[in-house]
Amino acid sequence: MSIFQLTQTIQIMPSLPNRSSRRASQPMLPGLEPEIEVKPKISNRQIAEVLSGIADLIEAQNGNPYRVQAYRNAARGVLELSEPVADILARNEEPTIPGVGERLRTRIRELAQSGTMTFQNGLCMPALPAGVRALMNIEHVGPYTAIRLYEELSIDSPEKLFRAAQQQRIRQLAGFGARSEERLKEAALHLLGKKTSHQPLGGAA
């Protein structure tokens, strides 16, 4: 199945330029020449705010909870540093942030040095099959879980999800267990409504 990934670039906006810059073309007295503008240094707080915002965005899209937690842990780790990330990188050193993988470390480096960061913020929903979108209407089922259920177990409806859980087929997938399977079963049953809860689903299409 071909799925499109959406990417987004976040940029920390610099401070507004000084209004006195419009007089730069006028003759200046010796010693009053315009000062060389220094690129503003990205603070740890700015980096943490961006990381936390990305975590909220992924969570709102029902994205991978581990990815959400990774961005939040990274935000906390940046705030706990004793000096700015930009200063550490300027010495050609790497900031010590526990639990942060190389990919996320690269994102932090990019943000601290350039003020911008590009990341994948989700799937292009119109490109998903109808069965995957149907599963995403079920509580606890995000896009990546829906795609796995669709591709690995051919589940494309709440009825099929309920039946697969009854047959204990979901727990056989890597990353799933009896508890998560039962949670999906209850969520599918809730969506199907009270009528479904009193009818056998063994013959549902």
Secondary structure, DSSP 8 states (H G I E B T S, - for coil): ----EEEEEEE-------GGGGGTTS---TT------------HHHHHHHHHHHHHHHHHTT--HHHHHHHHHHHHHHHT-SS-HHHHHHTT-----TT--HHHHHHHHHHHHHSEEEEEEEE-GGGS-HHHHHHTTSTT--HHHHHHHHHHH---SHHHHHHHHHTT-GGGSTT--HHHHHHHHHHHHHHH-HHHHTS--TT--
